[in-house]
């Protein structure tokens, strides 16, 4: 009986440790958006995630992240600029520790690859 309890506790501990090790979108991410006219804009996002909600701050467009969602590896959020929300959508790639991010800006879709900033 004691052996079964010990084995069950050990397996449960391993399971909990593996869940803790799952990759997360939380943290600081950096990248560069390139516009069709060749301009480049460096961006930094600092994400906070909890219970499927995504928040934090962005440096470009500068502001707080609102209406944020995390669904599996998909993220979406808005950053208000001059009263208008700029839509962001992305996909988190845990094996590369990167996010493919698209934003809708002035009717155009811009893309960036964000990398985790471990500073």
C-alpha atoms as a printed R data frame, in Angstrom:
    type eleno elety resid chain resno      x      y       z
1   ATOM     1    CA   UNK     A     1  0.000  0.000   0.000
2   ATOM     2    CA   UNK     A     2  2.801  2.428   0.918
3   ATOM     3    CA   UNK     A     3  4.589  1.598  -2.328
4   ATOM     4    CA   UNK     A     4  1.461  2.501  -4.358
5   ATOM     5    CA   UNK     A     5  1.075  5.812  -2.525
6   ATOM     6    CA   UNK     A     6  4.752  6.650  -3.019
7   ATOM     7    CA   UNK     A     7  4.605  5.734  -6.734
8   ATOM     8    CA   UNK     A     8  1.439  7.794  -7.239
9   ATOM     9    CA   UNK     A     9  2.973 10.797  -5.448
10  ATOM    10    CA   UNK     A    10  6.159 10.531  -7.530
11  ATOM    11    CA   UNK     A    11  4.209 10.372 -10.796
12  ATOM    12    CA   UNK     A    12  2.026 13.309  -9.756
13  ATOM    13    CA   UNK     A    13  5.133 15.340  -8.893
14  ATOM    14    CA   UNK     A    14  6.651 14.613 -12.310
15  ATOM    15    CA   UNK     A    15  3.406 15.638 -13.981
16  ATOM    16    CA   UNK     A    16  3.278 18.927 -12.075
17  ATOM    17    CA   UNK     A    17  6.913 19.700 -12.912
18  ATOM    18    CA   UNK     A    18  6.266 19.039 -16.614
19  ATOM    19    CA   UNK     A    19  3.299 21.457 -16.592
20  ATOM    20    CA   UNK     A    20  5.483 24.102 -14.979
21  ATOM    21    CA   UNK     A    21  8.042 23.622 -17.757
22  ATOM    22    CA   UNK     A    22  5.497 24.283 -20.535
23  ATOM    23    CA   UNK     A    23  6.488 27.292 -22.636
24  ATOM    24    CA   UNK     A    24  4.644 30.533 -22.083
25  ATOM    25    CA   UNK     A    25  4.143 33.721 -24.054
26  ATOM    26    CA   UNK     A    26  4.722 35.764 -20.896
27  ATOM    27    CA   UNK     A    27  7.764 38.006 -20.808
28  ATOM    28    CA   UNK     A    28  9.591 40.533 -22.953
29  ATOM    29    CA   UNK     A    29  9.728 40.138 -26.751
30  ATOM    30    CA   UNK     A    30 11.551 42.189 -29.408
31  ATOM    31    CA   UNK     A    31 11.366 42.426 -33.178
32  ATOM    32    CA   UNK     A    32 11.154 44.773 -36.175
33  ATOM    33    CA   UNK     A    33  8.136 45.557 -38.341
34  ATOM    34    CA   UNK     A    34  8.951 46.384 -41.953
35  ATOM    35    CA   UNK     A    35  6.602 48.612 -43.935
36  ATOM    36    CA   UNK     A    36  5.982 48.261 -47.694
37  ATOM    37    CA   UNK     A    37  7.964 51.480 -48.299
38  ATOM    38    CA   UNK     A    38 11.054 49.961 -46.651
39  ATOM    39    CA   UNK     A    39 10.898 51.647 -43.242
40  ATOM    40    CA   UNK     A    40 11.658 49.514 -40.206
41  ATOM    41    CA   UNK     A    41 10.194 50.008 -36.736
42  ATOM    42    CA   UNK     A    42 11.686 48.253 -33.723
43  ATOM    43    CA   UNK     A    43  9.068 46.937 -31.305
44  ATOM    44    CA   UNK     A    44  9.088 45.582 -27.790
45  ATOM    45    CA   UNK     A    45  6.193 43.872 -26.065
46  ATOM    46    CA   UNK     A    46  6.063 42.918 -22.416
47  ATOM    47    CA   UNK     A    47  3.301 40.318 -22.083
48  ATOM    48    CA   UNK     A    48  1.460 39.240 -18.949
49  ATOM    49    CA   UNK     A    49 -0.840 36.229 -19.327
50  ATOM    50    CA   UNK     A    50 -3.382 34.815 -16.914
51  ATOM    51    CA   UNK     A    51 -6.332 32.486 -17.452
52  ATOM    52    CA   UNK     A    52 -6.489 33.015 -21.215
53  ATOM    53    CA   UNK     A    53 -6.225 36.798 -20.952
54  ATOM    54    CA   UNK     A    54 -3.250 38.735 -22.301
55  ATOM    55    CA   UNK     A    55 -2.137 42.140 -21.057
56  ATOM    56    CA   UNK     A    56  1.021 44.193 -20.844
57  ATOM    57    CA   UNK     A    57  2.607 47.083 -22.723
58  ATOM    58    CA   UNK     A    58  3.939 47.753 -26.223
59  ATOM    59    CA   UNK     A    59  6.575 50.258 -27.391
60  ATOM    60    CA   UNK     A    60  5.284 50.546 -30.988
61  ATOM    61    CA   UNK     A    61  2.604 51.350 -31.311
62  ATOM    62    CA   UNK     A    62  3.175 52.675 -27.805
63  ATOM    63    CA   UNK     A    63  0.527 51.852 -25.248
64  ATOM    64    CA   UNK     A    64 -1.164 49.306 -23.063
65  ATOM    65    CA   UNK     A    65 -2.274 46.002 -24.465
66  ATOM    66    CA   UNK     A    66 -6.082 45.661 -24.331
67  ATOM    67    CA   UNK     A    67 -8.602 43.001 -25.365
68  ATOM    68    CA   UNK     A    68 -5.820 40.418 -25.216
69  ATOM    69    CA   UNK     A    69 -6.450 36.689 -25.531
70  ATOM    70    CA   UNK     A    70 -4.312 33.569 -25.482
71  ATOM    71    CA   UNK     A    71 -5.818 30.449 -27.039
72  ATOM    72    CA   UNK     A    72 -3.266 27.660 -27.185
73  ATOM    73    CA   UNK     A    73 -0.422 29.086 -29.275
74  ATOM    74    CA   UNK     A    74 -2.545 31.871 -30.801
75  ATOM    75    CA   UNK     A    75 -2.522 35.395 -29.336
76  ATOM    76    CA   UNK     A    76 -4.505 38.489 -30.221
77  ATOM    77    CA   UNK     A    77 -4.712 41.966 -28.742
78  ATOM    78    CA   UNK     A    78 -5.164 45.643 -29.530
79  ATOM    79    CA   UNK     A    79 -2.977 48.638 -28.769
80  ATOM    80    CA   UNK     A    80 -4.905 51.935 -28.847
81  ATOM    81    CA   UNK     A    81 -3.202 54.702 -30.843
82  ATOM    82    CA   UNK     A    82 -4.869 58.133 -30.910
83  ATOM    83    CA   UNK     A    83 -8.120 56.496 -29.844
84  ATOM    84    CA   UNK     A    84 -8.086 53.802 -32.534
85  ATOM    85    CA   UNK     A    85 -7.194 50.210 -31.705
86  ATOM    86    CA   UNK     A    86 -4.369 48.651 -33.734
87  ATOM    87    CA   UNK     A    87 -5.137 44.931 -34.085
88  ATOM    88    CA   UNK     A    88 -2.327 42.453 -33.452
89  ATOM    89    CA   UNK     A    89 -2.496 38.713 -34.078
90  ATOM    90    CA   UNK     A    90  0.234 36.181 -33.612
91  ATOM    91    CA   UNK     A    91  1.307 32.606 -33.158
92  ATOM    92    CA   UNK     A    92  3.783 31.442 -30.540
93  ATOM    93    CA   UNK     A    93  6.382 28.914 -31.713
94  ATOM    94    CA   UNK     A    94  7.777 27.341 -28.548
95  ATOM    95    CA   UNK     A    95 10.446 25.255 -30.319
96  ATOM    96    CA   UNK     A    96 12.015 28.456 -31.734
97  ATOM    97    CA   UNK     A    97 11.035 30.679 -28.793
98  ATOM    98    CA   UNK     A    98  9.554 33.134 -31.285
99  ATOM    99    CA   UNK     A    99  6.247 34.763 -32.178
100 ATOM   100    CA   UNK     A   100  5.063 35.450 -35.713
101 ATOM   101    CA   UNK     A   101  3.161 38.756 -35.311
102 ATOM   102    CA   UNK     A   102  0.896 40.602 -37.767
103 ATOM   103    CA   UNK     A   103 -0.592 44.049 -37.263
104 ATOM   104    CA   UNK     A   104 -3.184 45.900 -39.282
105 ATOM   105    CA   UNK     A   105 -2.007 49.490 -39.811
106 ATOM   106    CA   UNK     A   106 -3.629 51.966 -42.224
107 ATOM   107    CA   UNK     A   107 -5.235 49.136 -44.182
108 ATOM   108    CA   UNK     A   108 -1.969 47.242 -44.570
109 ATOM   109    CA   UNK     A   109 -0.777 44.078 -42.878
110 ATOM   110    CA   UNK     A   110  2.718 44.272 -41.410
111 ATOM   111    CA   UNK     A   111  4.631 41.223 -40.183
112 ATOM   112    CA   UNK     A   112  7.424 40.730 -37.688
113 ATOM   113    CA   UNK     A   113  9.134 37.848 -35.982
114 ATOM   114    CA   UNK     A   114  9.504 38.526 -32.291
115 ATOM   115    CA   UNK     A   115 12.206 36.864 -30.237
116 ATOM   116    CA   UNK     A   116 12.251 36.477 -26.479
117 ATOM   117    CA   UNK     A   117 14.407 39.137 -24.823
118 ATOM   118    CA   UNK     A   118 16.240 37.436 -21.959
119 ATOM   119    CA   UNK     A   119 17.942 40.567 -20.630
